[in-house]
Amino acid sequence: MRILVQPTPDVVASLAASLLVARVRHQPDLVLGLATGMTMVPVYRELVLQQQLAAVSFARVRLFALDEYRGALPADLGSCRGFLDRHVLRPLAVGPAHIQMLDGRASDPDAECARYEDAIRAAGGIDVQLLGIGGNGHIGFNEPGSPFDSRTRVARLSEQTRQANAAQWGGSPVAVPADALTLGIGTILEARTCLLLAFGFGKAAAVAAAVDGPRTAEVPASALQMHGDVVCLLDEAAASQLAR
Ligand code: GLP
């Protein structure tokens, strides 16, 4: 794993955005996996800004959402679809043909997850996967205990995650759906490049466990140690418990 530490979240976000813009300039039909969560807000803000400044077209980029809450309506503020619409898809004017999302309302969620795996394969695989990290070390919605070879599937959210994400659902953890559809860890590991971002002291222990700790299903992000091309973009606070 390559670890890049910058003084503030804004500098990290700017660096992440310039990496992405450079990749799209090089490969205009890049397949990009999009994450949600507060960490991604400045990243997408910078991406929109830098894409305009650099005049790089994202018209041919193909986007895949990382996860979605089960039962979430697109209009729900907390839904991943709503988040991505607001922060990246509308600002970048991405057409519907270029974005794939998991349907949290699918009547057969297992079939929906299988469809998604097929869609990723048909696109030639994910070139760059953006990832945040949960305070408990989750990636996507792969909670502790998720097998490293797991595929896109329905996963049960931990109470810690529902608590952490409650603000996006009106403040109460019980309002947060109990399950989600998520790319599996095995699916994430097939992305050619993973960019893991984390900000703040609240993420420092999870980052240290993922980077320096043993590879264990109890820390889903530690699976990234097995990947040949992972860049961890951290602010000083999130890097504060690293061994180096
Ligand atoms: C959610 C998402 C994850 C994300 C995590 C961290 O649970 N499913 O993909 O990494 O939140 O979120 P935040 O960036 O808000 O701390």
Residues whose N, C-alpha, C, O or C-beta is under 5 A from the ligand:
A	BS01	GLP	A35 T36 G37 M38 T39 M40 D67 L131 G132 I133 G134 H138 I139 G140 F141
